[in-house]
Amino acid sequence: MPQSNKEALSSQSLVALNQIKKGVIILKNGALRSVLEVSGINLDLKSEEEQNSVLLSWRNLLNSLDFSLEALIHSRRLNIEPYLNFIKEKINQETSELLRIQGDDYYNFIQGLVAQNNIMRKKFYLVVPYDPVILQPKALLGSFKSLLNLGREAGSTKVVLTNEQFNQYYQQLLIRRDNVITNLYRIGLKARPLETKELIELFFNLYNPETFEKENLTLPEEFNK
């Protein structure tokens, strides 16, 4: 087997992701995951009473669940190049000499700012799980470390779900997901589930930390279902 193929197989063994279907992650062990993008709250701008209310509501939410949640914070260098290209295009279309000069000044300012600083974007996610397989206590303890299993050996065993099994587990996952979204809304947090294309982009960015954040990846038609 060529060395490149061996390296690919070795890398794949570290990834628990098996498939993304209908906006849901299917892991190699047959478990399902839904990822919610959640808005943030700046507690520093709230009064002490409001802060305590938010924290109490969050605690009550966690205590009301009979399954674990994983919070994921993703900080990423933002690719500002498309925005700079947009500004340059608008400058070239401008007929007023004064506005063109002002546009150039703004363009140069943004370009210099980006050159001297890393422009970061931070996003917040919650991972909602559904595990159809009854895990042993030792395995259960390990599952709490990372529901997405991003940082540890994923194992070579792969569980193939039938359409009937997937639909059954999918409906159970939706019940959990909607429950979490409703309770987050009561706290003042907006949450929405990521679609298939967004999940692929998220995983691309997670597994390629050295690159700028990628958006609007061109995907085959079957991935957009």
N, C-alpha and C positions, 0 to 999 in steps of 0.2 A: 504494500500500500504506500503511495507517495506520502512524503513527509507532510505536505500541506493538508492532505485528507486526514492524517492522524491528528494534526493540530486542531482541525475543525471538529472531529469527533470528541477530542478531549475538551474543547471549549463548550460543546453542546451538552456534555455531561454535567456542567456546572449550572445550566439553565433549566429551571423547573417548568418553564413555559412550554406547553405542547401546542396549543392552538388558541386563536382568538375568534370567537363566533358570536354574532348578535350582540356585540358590545360587552362580551363576557370573556374573561381569561379562563382557559381550561388548563390546569396543571397536569403534569405527567401522571400523578397519582389519582386522577379523576376528579379532584376537587375543583370548585368554581370560585372565581373572584370577580367582584365588581369594584371598579375604582371610581370614587366620587371626587370631583374637584370642588373644594370648599373655599368660600370667601373667608377673609381674615377679619379679625377684630383688633383694633388698637386699644388695649386695655389702659394704656397710659393716658388716653384722652377721656376716660370715664371716671366718674367719682368712685370713691371707695365702696359705696353701697352698690353701685352698678357692677363693679368688678366682682364683688362677693356674690351677687346674683348670677352673673354669668358662670362663675366657677362652680357654684352650687348646682346650677342647671346641668352643666357638663358632667358633674359627678353623678347626678341622678340619672342622666342618660346612660352612662357606663354601667351603673348598678342595675338598670332595668333590662340590660341585654343578657341573653344566655349564650352569647358567642363573643369571641374576641374581635377587636378592631385594631388595625394598624394605621398609625398616622405617619405620613410620609411628607417631608418638606424637601422640595426640589429647587435648589438655587442654581442658576445657569447663566453663563455669559450670553447676553442678548446680541444677536446679529443685527446691527444697526444699518448695514449696507443697503438693504432695500429702501429704508427710509431716506438715506442720503441720495440714492438714485432718484427717488420721487421728488425730493427738493430740487435737485439739479435739473430735472425735466421741467418743473414748474418755472424755474428761473429762466431757462432757455425760451419758454413760451411767453414770458412777460415782455410787454411792449414798452413799459415805462422804464427809462434809464435809472431813475432814482430807486424804484422797487427792485430792479436787477442788482444794483449795488448793495441794497439792504439784504437781499436774498443771498448774495455771495458772502456777505459778512456773517450771516447766520449759518450758512453752510460751513464756512471755515471754522466757526466757533464750535459747532457740533463735531466736526471732523477732528479738531484738536482735543476736544474733551474726551472723545472715544479713544484717541491715541494714547492719552495719558492715564486713563482710568478704564477699568473693566466695568461695563454697564451690566448690572445683574438684574435678573427677574426671578422672583421667588413665588412658587406656587405651593398650595397645600392640598394634600390628598388624604382620603380615608379609604382603606381597603376593607370591603365587606366580604366575609368568607361564607362558603357553604361546603362542608366536608362530609360527603356521604359515607365515607369509610370510617368506622370506629377505630380511633387511634389508640395505641397502647400508651400508658402513662408517660413513658420516656419520650415517645415520639410526640405526644401532645405537648410536653414541655418545650420541645424544640420548635414546634410550630408557632409558638407565641413569639419567638425571636424575630421571625420575618414571615409574614403570610405570603409574600411574593417570592420568598426563598431566593433572594437576589445574591446573598453572600455566602452560601454554603453548598455542599455537595447535594445535587438534586436527585442523584440516583439514576440508575439505568432502567428501572422497571417502569413500564408505561401501561396505563389502564386505558383501554379503548371503550368509550361510552357509546351505547346504541342511541339512536335518535330518541327513543322512548325514555331512556335514562336521562339523557341530556335535558329533554323538555321537562321532566319531573323535577330534576335538580334546579333547573333554570327558574321554574315557578317559585320554588322555595327560596331561592336567592333573591328574587324580585320582592318577595314579602319582607325579607330582612332589609333589603336596600331601601324600600319605600318607608319602612319604619324609622330607619336612621335619618333619612331626609326630612321626614316630618318633625322629628325631635330636634334636629339641628335648626330647623326653621323657627321653632319655639324659642331657641336661644338667641336668634337673630343672625344665624349663619345660613347663607344660601349655598345649596349643594346641588350638583347635577352629575349624572353618570357620564363617564367618557364613552364615546362611540368607538367602534372598531378602529377607524383610521386614527383617532386621537390616541388610542392605546398603543398602536404600532409606533407612532411618533414618540410617545412617552418612553417606550422601551428602547427605541433607537437612541434617544438622548441619555438614558440611564446607562446604557452599555457603551456609549461613546462620549465619555466626560471631557475628552480633550478638544472636542469640536464645539463650534457655536451651536446654539439651540436650533434644531431643524423643525420647520413647520411646513405644512402643505406638501408632504412627500407624495410623489407620484406612485400610486399603488395599482396593481392589477384589479380588474373589475370585481373579482370574487372576494376581495378583501373589503369591499365597500358594502357588504351585506350585513 
